[in-house]
Amino acid sequence: MKRTLFALFFLGLLLAEVRAAQPGKPHRAKVLVLTERGGVHEGFVAAALEWLKAFSEKNKLEVKVINHPREIENDSLSAYRLFIQLNYPPYNWTPQTMAAFERYIDQGLGSWIGFHHATLLGEFDGYPMWNWFSGFMGGIRFKSYIAQKATANVWVEASGHPVMKGLPRMFSIPDDEWYTFDKNPRNNVKVLATVDEDSYQPASDIKMGDHPVIWTNSKKKAKNVYFLIGHSASLLQTPAFTHMFANAILWGLRK
């Protein structure tokens, strides 16, 4: 009887050691995506989410999609390694979510990728300008845009930056809505790429001259990159765009 009990006891210890030695479920990096649904950007957002779904499955990412900043109030941003602002503008946020996002960026609690509508900075729909966000984007205010979508050439300035790795010196972006601002953000951010305004097809008189379209604010603790690009669903069929998007995600998740 005693031998049986001892045998069972040691068998239990052995099984416990085996279970402890077995690897657990692999940890998946958590990504939060704030989307702007409906309206003129719906095609781009829907296509981007489809692309992101396939990319996250391939790269074992856990992606949560929300459609309004107030959904952050019942969540902790610090639980997410990456926050993607998929065309949601910098207004219509609650004071609590604005403060949470500022902490996330200023304290480097995660990384951020913003697209297109994220620089619609000014007084819109009865909301005041978010001054912190304007500073984050280089101290800019939205001024104008090319109402008729235009295809244009984008020139890489910082080929050594991880987001631009593997891209040609110049590539074409189709059917986008090119914003202009009240001033050039260049003095306050690191410009990764600019658009050649003379290459607009169809041509436009709305120009900035030196026109950054991809940049990062290295003064912030959080890794961050902004793409002015992000208006047309055709972008997700454009290898240069998806290559940059993938680079940005992997860079943002890298510790």
Summary of the structure (lengths in Angstrom):
residues: 255
radius of gyration: 22.4
end to end distance: 55.5
largest distance: 94.7
contacts: 771
relative contact order: 0.16
helix: 38%
strand: 27%
